[in-house]
Structures are given as C-alpha cells and as structure tokens.
Amino acid sequence: MGAEIEEQNWIHDKPDPNSLCLQKFRLYETRSNFYMIGRDKNRTFWKVLKISRLEPSDLNILEDSTVYTDNECFDLLKRINDGNKLTGGLKFVTTCYGIVGIIKFLGPHYMLLITKRRKIGTICGHAIYAITKSEMIPIPNSTARSNLDISKGENRYKKLLRTVDLRKDFFFSYSYNVMRCLQKNICDNKTGHLLYDTTFVWNEFLTRGIRNTLNNTIWTVALVYGFFKQVDLSLSGKDFKLTLIARRSRHYAGTRFLKRGVNEKGRVANDVETEQIVFEDASDGRPTRISSVVQNRGSIPLFWSQETSRLNIRPDIILLKKDPNYEATRLHFENLVLRYGNPIIILNLIKTREKKPREGILRAEFANAIRHINKSLPAENRLRFLHWDLNKHAKSKASNVLMQLGRVATYALNLTGIFYCQIASNSSSEELLSWTYFKKNQGTDSSMENLSTEEENEENLEKDVSSRAYGNGILENHPVAMFQNGVLRTNCIDCLDRTNVAQYAYGLVALGRQLHTLGLTDSPNMDLDNPLAEELMRAYENMGDTLALQYGGSAAHNKIFSERRGQWKAATQSQEFFRTLQRYCNNAYLDAEKQRAINVFLGYYQPQLGKPALWELDSDQHYDLGKRITDLIDENFSRPSPHLNEGCTKGFSESAPEVSTCEDISLCRYTPSVCTRQLQENMQDDQMLDHICHDEHGDSCSCSNFLDMDWISSSGNSCEDELCERSVTSLSSENVASEMKIDFISSASESGSSSKVKERSRTDLNRDDIVTEYSDHFVDWVSHGGMLFW
C-alpha cells in the first residue's frame, strides 16, 4: 500500500519530461484542435498534447504540463467534448504508437504517425519494434486547407515522401537507444535531443520542429534504418540470443550511382555500422552476461563518381582531382576515431589487375591517401591499411576465402577487442542503461582509457588486450568488463557483395570469442563447419540482401555463400545474372526518384514557393537551396573536430557532435579527361605496391605475403564483375541471351604457387604469442600500422 501511495505522489510531482516513456497514444480531433493522449506501458501516467487545426500553414503545438491519472484523463476528454458540441464535439481519429515527424511541403503541415507495430526483438529487457502501418494526416482542418492554393507539386511531394516505405527496414525502441551500440549505451547514457543528433537517426529532420518546440522527445520515436535480426540459439543445452543490427548513416545517404565516395564534410556514401550482440538467457538468478562487437563499412573516401547509364551496366569510374591534400579523407577517418577510438583498420577488397583500369584507379589513389595521412600521424595512431583482392581468390574453394579473411579478422579483433559485461539478474531494464560510472570514475587504473593501447598490443598481441578487471564502483559485483577500442572498416566498390562476405568472416571469428567469453564454449575458435556458422551465415546473408536492396536496388550477390552450401552452380549463376539485371534496371530507371524521396525525407531538400521544384533540378543544385539550414547548424556546432594524431581516450567516444546538416546532395560530376598513358602509368605504379611497401620512415621495403595461399589468376566474387566483365552497350534480348551463354559456359583455371613466409625474431618486441608463419612486414603492420598489400 505504501508503494502505491509513493507511486501516486511521484505522478503528481511532475517528473522530468525526458524521464517519461510514452508508448501508446490515442488521437482525437475537434474542429479547432487535435488532442493526442499518451500513456506509459504500465498505465501509471498520462500526458496531453494539443495541436491547433486553425492555422493553414503555421504549426502551433502546446503540451499540457500536467501528468494525469487514468480517471483524470477521462474527465478531461469529457470536458473537451462538452465544450465543442456545437462544432461536432470530440471525435476519435486513430490509435498510434508515436510520432515519426511533422513535415511541410508547399501547403499545410502533415503529421506522420505509427499506427501499427510489431515486436522484433529485445535487448537488455527493452523491446525493439518495426513499423507495420503508418499514416500521414494533414493538420489544418478542411476549412483552413481550402484557403490554401494546393498545387500539383504538393501532391507530387506527398507521393514522393510515401515512396520511403516505413514498413521496410525501419526499427525503433521506446526505452533502449537502438541508434547507439551497446557499449555506448552502457558507458555513456545520453538522452533526449542528443540521441537525435547522432548519425543513425533518420527522422532527425522530421522531428526537429516538434522537439525544439516542446523541448522533449517523449512524443516522437527515433527511427533507425538498416537491418535488425534476432534469433534464439542453443549450444550444449545452453540458450542464448544472437542479435545482428545494421545502422545506416543518414549523412550523404542515397542510392548506388548517385552517392559515391566522400563529400567535403568527410561523410561517405553507404556508411553502415554493424553490431553483433550475444547474450545468454539467465533465469536462475545468475548475472546476465552480454557481449557485442562492432564493425563498419563505407564507400572509398575519395571524390569519385559513376554516371548512371542506360547503355552500360558498368559505367566508368571517374576520379575527381579536387582534393590533392586528402582533407575530406582525413575528416572521414577523424570521424571514425571519434566514433570508435583507435586503431582504425582498413580492409580494402577491390581488384588489383583489370583488362581496363577501373577499380585499380581508386586502389592506387586510396593507397596514396592513406600514405599521405599517415605521414602526419604518430606511429601509435596510424591507419592500418590492408589490401586484399577478394576477386583474385574467390575461384578457390569458398571455405579457403573465408578462412583467409578469418585470419584478418583474428588480428583485427586482437587489436580492438570486444565489449563484454555482466548484468545483475535483479537489475531493472532502466538500470541497465544508467551505468555512468565509467565516465565519472576518477581512479587512474579503472578509468575509461583506451584499453587497447599500442604498448599493450606489443606485449600481448594474441590476448584480448581490452580485457580489464574492475573491482570497485558499479562493477563491484560484476568483476570483469571488456571494451572495444577501434574498428575494422571494410570496403569494396559498392560495399555490398564482397564487403558482406568479409563482414561475415569477421562476425564468425567474433562469435567464437563472444561465446567463449560468455562461458558457453571452451575455445574462442569457431569452425566453419560448426552449425552455428551456418546460422550466422544466414543472418549475414539476410543483412547483405537488405542493405543491397536499399543502396543497390537488388539483393546481394551471394556466390561464395551459395558455394559454401554446395548449391548447384548453374542455379547460382542464373540467380547472380538476374540480380545483376535487376540492379541495372533499378539504377538506370528508378534510382533518381528514390534519391529525391530520400532527400525530402532527410530534409536535404526543402520545397519553397517560388523556387524550382526538386524534379526540375540537377543533383548538384540542391545544396544551395538547403544552405540556410546548413549555416544555422554550423553556428550551433562550431566546435572544431580533433585530429587523428590526438588519439582517443575513450572507447566508442561521442565527444564530438554528430552534426545534423543539409549536406550537399551530390558533387559536381565533371572531371577533366585522363589520358590512357597516364592511367597505364598509374596502374603500373600501383601494381608495384604488391611487392613494395613503406616502413615507418617512408622508405621502400620489400615484404612477402603473410598468408600461405594459392594465388588465383582470375575470379569474380559473386557480383556483376564476373557476369559483366565485358562492357555491355545494349540490353536487347539477343545480347542478353548472348551474355548469359558466354558467362554460363566460361570457366577459369586455377593456378598459382604457395608463397613462402619468413620467421621473425621477436626479442625486441617481446610478443610471445605471435605465430611464426606470418611475414615480418605483417607483424610490423599489426603493431605499428601503415600499409600492407596482400
């Protein structure tokens, strides 16, 4: 009884609005106002929001500061109905589960509501939801709207916005900050507006007006766009959950050929953070053990583009020589350091040799950029760059490719570590996200310093260097915590097909370590033949298909996965071809409209009366129209970004604001022509990098390959590079049939020789656990950074 009285007192004490968590809403209307009634999950408090319907084009929102009980809320609605009987009274409109945002085109404001949802998983007791139905409701009443001159453009903008299907690949949570990884949530409990300013909240612009007006976020939900999958698994009779999350950045977002490379702010196209979470189902009073690991993918951070072509499936790659000092590239990696800490490990999967230079142009320039940036960085903060041509090796057995990528993953994980903690079984779901100890602790030995420092790496490379025991504060009853510091960044050309294979290989190695850390296995190694490897492959394959559809227009090319499962080769080739064709059709005919919809949804283009319509502009004209928003944001976020060589004192830091800007929609596509002779010279210089690397002083040094493998002369990774090796100039039925016949009957011979590796003396570095089969240069690369071409 005492607890009930205390609860009622708490309700009437008017708690901090940001501490409330409204989860279900009912929308009512009168002729003059909308009334939204929101309540919490447990029906302990109710809040009221009033939105005026009399203003034809202005937005007038008022929140009642009173926190109501159930009966008080019912009485309030009854009084509103009685007071409006002469104009029709109070009418119920719909039940909803949160406001996605409020948007205005050329006429009235519209309110976007979630009207149906479904639960897709839980993290630390917090439910994660997907949207199954949404509605866009005009705010002014019919009389106010009749005073507006609704143009054809208004209806077209509405139709354009509806093409962003909220039912596909958007997810949210009321009580868990799903836009942030687990480690950030536990170590740094941000709330309110700060969460919407992060990279992965796609409706930041749509909710900006209502959030700034009300100065809280309890009425809106933060939408993340990407992929969410949770599966229940069992190992030796022990149940655990595997969660795979992909978060797509809202910065420089768009479609395949319309968003390439980097922009002036250092944002890259197709920037996706992938998080793999494993936790056990502990129902017997034991602490819940949970682990996560994060990796990243993103377009090659250079100024480059490809013109969308209806005559060529594989348009030429155009490298823009507009940033000779690689400032945008530097900004990109500075941002990664701010997000994840050091070290940054770059796995570049693009081709080394081609009949006609395409990917090789970017390969050489990317290497030059990394070399240029590393010259100004101390050894401990240098970017670690590994080039491995996946296409060259994919013709061997798929398991060999995955095993080789797994070795890269092993060393990346040794450098960055994984996140792990224990949660008391009696902790409430709210307490799970309030561990501010990590950032407040003043102790020198238990501060949140970068746990995977270079010095520790040199001493214990084969160990989880991020592992550290904490014996006081909040972790007194949870004696072990491990933190990830740094990230593996993987890319190919599209960052879809080849990248997804590499990310699966990384996730498989990480899963072995996560299960071992949770005490579910005796060894941190995970074999490719383990049944869990197939479950994980299926999850990554689903994720790859989803991300490829979002950015590329078709499901991912999964040849390596299909071969791993022993799928019939002809069926695989047929599937790959038609996915290539689907991707081409979407890129050539549908992506322009899809890009416009994304630009409107994210606020990168805002319609204005008297200004050209969105569909009347070329993509490089959008920036000027949105510049007023950019200037406003830049005034509010004027803090300079730290440099790479300043390092990072926190794992997964968010010390710099994720600036919400109306970024330029597209870079200028014009590039001075490059003569064939110059391209050949660049390619020759680039090919030499296979055998010549650079030491810490910039001097050339020879190095051998660090893995003993067969070198395959030709390949294609399941993507259109294999199916469309020749330039396709027409898609007539005759040519399509011809291409299919050629591709289906072609085969590549496998040849090569095993490369010898050297054994290194380790007396000067004291790394007892380094295996001797790797080359000197690779060991040096692991410890000190720089570039490695494999």
Residue pairs with C-beta under 8 A, 6 or more apart in sequence:
7 44
8 69
11 44
11 45
11 67
11 69
12 67
14 65
14 66
14 67
15 67
17 63
17 214
17 215
17 216
17 218
18 191
18 192
18 216
18 217
18 218
20 40
20 45
20 47
20 67
20 218
21 40
21 41
21 174
21 175
21 218
22 38
22 39
22 40
22 47
22 98
22 174
22 218
22 219
23 39
23 40
23 41
23 97
23 98
23 174
24 38
24 39
24 41
24 95
24 97
25 36
25 37
25 38
25 39
25 95
25 96
25 97
25 98
25 219
26 36
26 37
26 92
26 94
26 95
26 96
27 34
27 35
27 36
27 37
27 92
27 93
27 94
27 95
27 96
27 113
27 137
28 34
28 35
28 36
28 37
28 77
28 80
28 90
28 91
28 92
28 93
29 35
29 53
29 90
29 91
29 93
30 53
30 80
30 84
30 87
30 88
30 89
30 90
30 91
31 53
31 84
31 87
31 88
31 141
32 52
32 53
32 54
32 84
32 87
32 141
33 50
33 51
33 52
33 53
34 50
34 51
34 53
34 93
34 111
34 139
35 48
35 49
35 50
35 51
35 77
35 80
35 90
36 48
36 49
36 50
36 51
36 96
36 99
36 219
37 46
37 47
37 48
37 73
37 77
38 46
38 47
38 48
38 49
38 218
38 219
39 45
39 46
39 47
39 73
41 174
43 70
45 67
45 68
45 69
46 67
46 68
46 69
46 70
46 72
46 73
47 63
47 64
47 67
47 68
47 218
48 63
48 64
48 66
48 68
48 73
48 76
49 61
49 62
49 63
49 64
49 214
49 219
50 61
50 62
50 63
50 64
51 59
51 60
51 61
51 62
51 111
51 139
52 60
52 61
52 62
52 139
53 139
53 140
53 141
53 144
54 140
54 141
54 144
55 140
55 144
56 107
56 108
56 140
56 144
56 145
56 147
56 148
57 104
57 107
57 108
57 109
57 140
57 148
59 102
59 104
59 109
59 139
59 209
59 213
61 210
61 213
61 214
63 214
63 216
63 219
68 76
77 90
80 90
81 89
81 90
84 90
93 137
94 113
94 115
94 135
95 115
96 113
96 114
96 115
96 135
97 114
97 115
97 116
97 117
97 129
97 221
98 113
98 114
98 172
98 174
98 219
98 220
98 221
99 111
99 112
99 113
99 114
99 207
99 210
99 219
99 220
99 221
100 112
100 113
100 114
100 134
100 166
100 203
100 206
100 207
100 220
100 221
100 223
101 112
101 203
101 205
101 206
101 207
101 210
101 220
102 109
102 110
102 111
102 112
102 139
102 206
102 207
102 209
102 210
103 109
103 110
103 112
103 161
103 206
104 110
105 153
105 154
105 157
105 158
105 607
106 150
106 151
106 153
106 154
106 157
106 607
106 608
106 609
107 145
107 148
107 149
107 150
107 151
107 154
108 138
108 139
108 140
108 144
108 145
108 148
109 138
109 139
109 140
110 136
110 137
110 138
110 139
110 158
111 136
111 137
111 138
111 139
112 134
112 135
112 136
112 166
112 206
113 134
113 135
113 136
113 137
114 131
114 133
114 134
114 166
114 221
115 133
115 134
115 135
116 131
116 132
116 133
117 129
117 130
117 131
117 132
118 129
118 130
118 132
119 127
119 128
119 129
120 128
120 129
120 130
120 171
120 228
120 230
121 127
121 128
121 228
121 229
121 230
121 241
121 243
122 128
122 230
123 173
123 176
123 178
123 182
123 243
123 277
124 176
124 182
124 279
124 288
124 290
124 423
124 429
124 432
124 433
125 428
125 429
125 432
126 173
126 174
126 175
126 176
126 429
126 432
127 173
127 174
127 175
127 176
128 171
128 172
128 173
128 176
128 178
128 228
128 230
129 171
129 172
129 173
130 167
130 170
130 171
130 228
131 166
131 167
131 170
131 171
131 172
131 223
132 167
133 167
134 166
134 167
136 158
136 161
136 162
138 145
140 148
153 607
153 613
156 613
156 615
157 600
157 607
157 614
160 593
160 596
160 597
160 600
160 614
161 597
161 600
161 601
163 593
163 594
163 597
164 597
164 598
164 601
166 223
169 225
169 226
169 227
169 546
169 550
170 202
170 223
170 224
170 225
171 178
171 223
171 224
171 226
171 228
172 178
172 221
172 222
172 223
172 224
174 221
175 429
175 430
175 433
176 185
176 429
176 433
177 184
177 185
177 190
177 195
177 222
177 433
178 222
178 224
178 228
178 245
179 195
179 198
179 199
179 200
179 201
179 222
179 224
179 247
180 190
180 195
180 198
180 200
181 273
181 275
181 292
181 294
181 419
181 652
182 275
182 277
182 290
182 292
182 419
183 292
183 294
183 419
183 483
183 484
183 651
183 652
184 652
184 654
185 433
186 421
186 432
186 433
186 435
186 438
187 435
187 438
187 439
187 448
187 483
187 650
187 651
187 652
188 436
188 438
188 439
188 654
189 433
189 434
189 435
189 436
190 654
192 216
192 217
193 211
193 217
195 201
195 217
195 222
196 204
196 207
196 208
196 211
196 217
196 222
196 660
197 204
197 657
197 658
197 659
197 660
198 654
198 658
199 247
199 249
199 250
199 251
199 271
199 273
199 339
199 658
200 224
200 225
200 226
200 247
200 248
200 249
200 250
200 273
201 222
201 223
201 224
201 250
202 223
202 224
202 225
202 248
202 250
202 601
202 602
203 220
203 221
203 222
203 223
203 601
204 222
204 250
204 602
204 603
204 660
205 601
205 602
205 603
205 660
206 601
206 603
207 217
207 220
207 222
208 603
208 660
210 219
210 220
211 217
211 220
224 247
224 248
225 247
225 248
225 250
225 550
226 245
226 246
226 247
226 248
226 272
226 546
226 547
226 550
227 244
227 245
227 246
227 542
227 543
227 546
227 547
228 243
228 244
228 245
228 246
229 243
229 244
229 245
229 539
229 542
229 543
230 241
230 242
230 243
230 244
231 241
231 242
231 535
231 539
232 239
232 240
232 241
233 239
233 240
233 241
233 242
233 532
233 535
234 240
235 515
235 520
235 521
235 532
236 520
238 280
238 520
239 280
239 281
240 278
240 279
240 280
240 281
240 515
240 518
240 520
241 277
241 278
241 279
241 280
241 281
242 276
242 277
242 278
242 511
242 535
242 536
242 539
243 275
243 276
243 277
243 278
244 274
244 275
244 276
244 277
244 507
244 539
244 540
244 543
245 274
245 275
245 276
245 277
246 272
246 273
246 274
246 275
246 543
246 546
246 547
247 272
247 273
247 274
247 275
248 270
248 271
248 272
248 547
248 550
249 267
249 271
249 272
249 273
249 298
250 602
251 265
251 267
251 271
251 661
251 663
252 259
252 262
252 263
252 265
252 267
252 268
252 269
252 271
252 663
253 259
253 269
253 598
253 602
254 269
254 595
254 598
254 599
254 665
255 551
255 552
255 553
255 587
255 591
255 594
255 595
255 598
256 494
256 551
256 552
256 553
256 583
256 587
256 591
257 305
257 306
257 307
257 308
257 315
257 587
257 591
258 308
258 591
258 592
258 595
258 619
258 666
259 269
259 270
259 299
259 551
259 595
259 666
260 269
260 299
260 304
260 305
260 306
261 268
261 269
261 299
261 300
261 301
261 302
261 303
261 304
261 305
261 667
262 268
262 269
262 299
262 300
262 301
262 302
262 303
262 328
262 329
262 332
263 328
263 663
263 664
263 667
264 328
264 664
265 328
265 331
265 659
265 661
265 663
266 301
266 328
266 329
266 330
266 331
266 332
266 333
266 334
266 335
267 332
267 335
267 663
268 298
268 299
268 300
268 301
268 332
269 298
269 299
270 297
270 298
270 299
270 494
270 495
270 496
270 547
270 551
271 296
271 297
271 298
271 299
272 296
272 297
272 298
272 495
272 547
273 294
273 295
273 296
274 294
274 295
274 296
274 297
274 503
274 507
274 543
275 292
275 293
275 294
276 292
276 293
276 294
276 507
276 510
276 511
276 514
277 290
277 291
277 292
278 290
278 291
278 292
278 511
278 514
278 515
278 518
279 288
279 289
279 290
279 291
279 518
280 288
280 289
280 290
280 518
280 520
282 288
282 289
282 425
285 425
286 425
287 422
287 423
287 424
287 425
287 477
287 478
288 422
288 423
288 424
288 425
289 420
289 421
289 422
289 423
289 517
289 518
289 519
290 420
290 421
290 422
290 423
290 518
291 418
291 419
291 420
291 482
291 514
291 517
291 518
292 418
292 419
292 484
292 514
293 413
293 418
293 419
293 484
293 507
293 510
293 513
293 514
294 340
294 419
294 484
294 487
294 652
295 487
295 488
295 489
295 490
295 503
295 506
295 507
296 336
296 340
296 487
296 488
296 489
296 490
297 489
297 490
297 491
297 495
297 499
297 503
298 332
298 489
298 491
298 495
299 491
299 495
300 348
300 350
300 362
300 366
300 491
300 493
301 328
301 329
301 332
301 333
301 366
301 369
302 319
302 320
302 323
302 326
302 328
302 329
302 362
302 365
302 366
302 369
303 319
303 320
303 321
303 322
303 323
303 328
303 667
304 317
304 318
304 319
304 320
304 362
305 317
305 318
305 320
305 667
305 669
305 671
306 315
306 316
306 317
306 318
307 315
307 316
307 318
307 669
308 315
308 587
308 588
308 591
308 592
309 315
309 588
310 588
310 589
311 729
311 730
312 727
312 728
312 729
313 580
313 584
313 720
313 724
313 728
313 731
314 358
314 720
314 721
314 724
314 727
314 728
316 358
317 358
317 359
317 361
317 362
317 493
318 669
318 671
319 361
319 362
319 365
319 671
319 674
320 667
320 668
320 671
321 671
321 672
323 329
325 372
326 368
326 369
326 372
326 373
329 369
329 373
330 373
330 644
331 641
333 344
333 373
333 383
333 644
334 641
334 642
334 643
334 644
335 641
335 656
336 344
336 487
336 489
337 344
337 381
337 642
337 644
337 647
337 648
338 641
338 642
338 648
338 653
338 654
338 655
338 656
339 487
339 652
339 653
339 654
340 484
340 485
340 486
340 487
340 651
340 652
341 450
341 485
341 486
341 487
341 648
341 650
341 651
341 652
341 653
342 380
342 381
342 450
342 485
342 486
342 647
342 648
343 381
343 382
343 383
343 384
343 415
343 416
343 452
343 486
343 785
344 383
344 384
344 486
344 487
344 489
345 384
345 386
345 412
345 415
345 416
345 486
345 487
345 488
345 489
346 370
346 383
346 384
346 385
346 386
346 489
346 491
347 386
347 388
347 408
347 412
347 488
347 489
347 490
347 491
347 502
348 363
348 366
348 385
348 386
348 387
348 388
348 491
348 492
349 388
349 389
349 390
349 391
349 490
349 491
349 492
349 498
349 499
349 502
350 359
350 360
350 362
350 363
350 387
350 389
350 491
350 492
350 493
351 358
351 359
351 360
351 363
351 389
351 391
351 392
351 721
352 360
352 363
352 387
352 389
352 392
352 686
352 687
352 690
353 360
353 389
353 392
353 687
354 360
355 725
357 679
357 680
357 682
357 683
359 493
360 682
360 683
360 686
360 687
361 679
361 682
361 683
362 493
363 387
363 686
364 682
364 683
364 685
364 686
364 689
367 385
367 387
367 686
367 689
367 787
367 789
370 383
370 385
370 787
371 694
371 787
373 383
373 644
374 382
374 383
374 785
374 786
374 787
375 698
376 644
376 645
377 383
377 644
377 645
377 785
378 645
379 454
379 696
379 784
379 785
380 453
380 454
380 647
380 784
380 785
381 644
381 645
381 647
381 785
382 784
382 785
382 786
383 644
383 785
384 415
384 781
384 782
384 785
384 786
384 788
385 785
385 786
385 787
385 788
386 408
386 781
386 787
386 788
386 789
386 790
387 689
387 787
387 788
387 789
387 790
388 404
388 405
388 408
388 790
390 401
390 405
390 492
390 498
390 501
390 502
390 715
390 717
391 498
391 715
391 716
391 717
391 721
391 722
392 711
392 712
392 713
392 714
392 715
393 400
393 401
393 404
393 709
393 711
393 712
393 715
394 401
394 559
394 560
394 712
394 715
394 716
394 717
394 718
395 712
395 714
395 715
395 716
395 748
395 750
396 710
396 712
396 750
397 563
398 560
398 561
398 563
398 564
399 528
399 564
400 709
400 710
401 501
401 560
402 501
402 504
402 505
402 508
402 528
402 560
402 564
403 528
404 707
404 709
405 501
405 502
405 505
405 506
406 505
406 508
406 509
407 707
408 502
408 505
408 506
409 488
409 505
409 506
409 508
409 509
409 510
410 509
411 782
412 488
412 506
413 506
413 509
413 510
413 513
414 457
414 461
414 462
414 463
414 464
414 465
414 782
415 452
415 457
415 465
415 486
415 782
416 452
416 466
416 484
416 485
416 486
416 487
416 488
417 451
417 452
417 464
417 465
417 466
417 467
417 482
417 483
417 484
417 485
418 464
418 466
418 482
418 484
418 510
418 513
418 514
418 517
419 482
419 483
419 484
419 651
420 467
420 480
420 481
420 482
420 514
420 517
420 518
421 475
421 478
421 480
421 481
421 482
422 478
422 479
422 480
422 481
423 432
423 478
424 477
424 478
435 474
437 473
437 474
437 475
438 448
439 448
439 650
441 447
441 448
441 473
443 472
446 468
446 470
446 471
446 472
446 473
448 483
448 649
448 650
448 651
449 649
449 650
450 485
450 647
450 648
450 649
450 650
450 651
451 465
451 466
451 467
451 468
451 482
451 483
451 485
451 651
452 465
452 466
452 484
452 485
452 486
452 651
453 465
454 783
454 784
456 465
457 465
457 782
457 783
458 765
458 766
458 767
458 783
459 766
459 767
460 767
460 769
461 767
461 769
461 770
461 782
461 783
462 767
462 769
462 770
463 769
464 482
464 513
464 517
466 482
466 483
466 484
466 485
466 651
467 480
467 482
468 481
468 482
468 483
469 479
469 480
469 481
470 478
470 479
470 480
470 481
471 479
475 481
482 517
483 651
483 652
484 651
484 652
485 648
485 651
485 652
488 506
490 499
490 502
490 503
490 506
491 499
492 498
492 499
492 717
494 548
494 551
494 552
494 719
495 551
496 544
496 547
496 548
496 551
496 552
496 556
496 557
496 719
497 544
497 548
497 556
497 557
497 558
497 717
497 718
497 719
498 717
498 718
498 719
500 540
500 541
500 543
500 544
500 547
500 548
500 556
500 558
501 560
501 561
501 717
501 718
503 540
504 536
504 537
504 540
504 541
504 561
507 536
507 540
508 526
508 528
508 533
508 536
508 537
509 526
511 526
511 532
511 536
512 521
512 523
512 524
512 525
512 526
513 524
515 521
515 526
515 532
516 522
516 523
516 524
517 524
526 532
526 533
527 533
528 564
534 565
537 561
537 564
541 556
541 558
541 561
544 555
544 556
544 558
545 555
545 556
545 558
547 556
548 554
548 555
548 556
548 583
549 555
552 583
552 586
552 587
553 582
553 583
553 585
553 586
553 587
553 590
553 591
554 579
554 580
554 582
554 583
554 586
555 579
555 582
556 579
557 576
557 579
557 580
557 717
557 718
557 719
557 720
558 718
559 572
559 576
559 716
559 717
559 718
559 719
559 722
560 717
560 718
561 718
562 572
562 575
562 718
563 569
563 572
570 744
573 723
573 743
573 744
574 744
576 718
576 719
576 720
576 722
576 723
577 723
577 739
577 740
577 743
580 719
580 720
580 723
580 724
581 731
581 736
583 720
584 720
584 731
595 619
595 665
596 605
596 614
596 615
598 604
599 605
599 614
599 622
599 665
600 607
600 614
603 626
603 629
603 662
604 622
604 626
604 662
604 663
604 665
605 614
605 622
605 625
605 626
605 662
605 665
606 625
606 626
606 629
606 662
607 613
607 614
608 625
611 625
612 621
614 622
617 625
619 665
619 666
620 664
620 665
620 666
620 667
620 668
620 669
622 664
622 665
622 666
623 630
623 662
623 663
623 664
623 665
626 662
626 665
627 662
629 661
629 662
630 661
630 662
630 663
633 659
633 660
633 661
633 662
634 659
634 661
637 657
637 659
639 656
639 657
641 656
642 655
642 656
689 787
689 789
690 789
691 702
691 703
692 700
692 701
692 702
693 700
693 701
693 702
693 703
693 777
693 786
693 787
693 788
693 789
694 700
694 701
694 786
694 787
695 701
695 780
695 786
696 784
696 786
701 777
703 775
703 776
703 777
703 778
703 788
704 755
704 756
704 757
704 758
704 775
704 777
705 755
705 757
705 775
705 790
706 757
706 774
706 775
706 777
706 778
706 788
706 790
707 755
707 757
707 774
707 790
708 754
708 755
708 756
708 757
708 773
709 754
709 755
710 750
710 752
710 753
710 754
711 752
711 753
711 755
712 748
712 750
712 751
712 752
713 748
713 749
713 750
713 751
713 752
714 748
715 722
715 748
716 722
716 723
716 725
722 743
723 739
723 743
724 739
726 739
726 742
728 735
728 739
757 773
757 774
757 775
758 775
758 776
759 772
759 773
760 770
760 772
760 774
760 775
760 776
760 779
762 768
762 770
765 779
765 783
767 779
767 783
770 779
777 788
778 788
780 786
781 787
781 788
